């Protein structure tokens, strides 16, 4: 049987992007990951979301872009850890 992490329904939060208020629905795990990435970059979560919003293609929704950003960061971390393990072997 697969071991799943704790799951929550998406939670809608208001964010201001370049002076415009909008709301985004994401699961708590994604909100936490965005907070962590923003902290690592030395910026606010709203600033990070704004950067992701500006970089996303217009046909991709903001919530999707945020989830894919978090996934890419997790994968990059896993790739870096794997490379580090191979280098030390």
C-alpha positions in Angstrom: 0.0 0.0 0.0 1.2 3.5 -0.8 2.1 5.9 2.0 0.4 9.2 1.3 1.3 12.5 3.1 -1.3 14.5 5.0 -3.8 16.0 2.6 -6.0 19.0 2.7 -8.6 20.5 0.4 -7.4 23.6 -1.5 -7.5 26.8 0.6 -8.3 30.0 -1.2 -6.1 33.0 -0.2 -6.0 36.5 -1.4 -2.8 37.8 -2.9 -1.9 41.2 -4.4 0.1 41.0 -7.6 1.4 44.3 -8.9 -1.3 46.2 -7.1 -4.1 43.9 -8.2 -5.9 41.7 -5.7 -6.7 38.1 -6.8 -7.3 34.9 -5.0 -5.6 31.5 -5.5 -6.7 28.1 -4.3 -3.9 25.7 -3.3 -3.4 22.9 -0.8 -1.6 23.8 2.4 1.5 21.9 1.4 1.9 24.2 -1.6 1.4 27.3 0.5 4.1 26.1 2.9 6.5 25.3 0.0 5.9 28.7 -1.5 6.7 30.3 1.8 9.9 28.3 2.1 11.0 29.2 -1.4 10.2 32.9 -0.8 12.2 32.8 2.4 15.2 31.2 0.7 15.1 33.9 -1.9 14.8 36.6 0.7 11.5 37.9 -0.5 7.8 37.8 0.4 5.5 35.1 -0.8 3.5 37.8 -2.7 6.7 38.9 -4.5 7.5 35.3 -5.5 3.9 34.7 -6.7 4.2 37.9 -8.8 7.4 36.7 -10.4 5.8 33.3 -11.2 2.7 35.1 -12.6 4.7 37.3 -14.9 6.7 34.3 -16.2 3.8 31.9 -16.8 2.3 31.5 -20.3 -1.2 33.1 -20.6 -2.9 29.7 -21.2 -1.6 28.3 -17.9 -3.6 29.3 -14.8 -1.9 30.8 -11.8 -2.6 27.9 -9.4 -1.2 25.5 -12.0 1.9 27.6 -12.4 2.5 27.8 -8.7 2.1 24.0 -8.3 4.5 23.4 -11.2 7.0 25.9 -9.7 7.0 24.0 -6.4 7.4 20.7 -8.2 10.3 22.0 -10.2 12.0 23.2 -7.0 11.5 19.8 -5.3 12.9 18.0 -8.4 15.9 20.4 -8.6 16.6 19.7 -4.9 16.4 15.9 -5.5 18.6 16.1 -8.5 21.2 18.2 -6.6 21.1 15.7 -3.7 21.6 12.8 -6.2 24.5 14.5 -7.9 26.1 15.2 -4.5 25.8 11.5 -3.5 27.4 10.3 -6.8 30.2 12.8 -6.5 31.1 11.7 -3.0 31.0 8.0 -3.9 
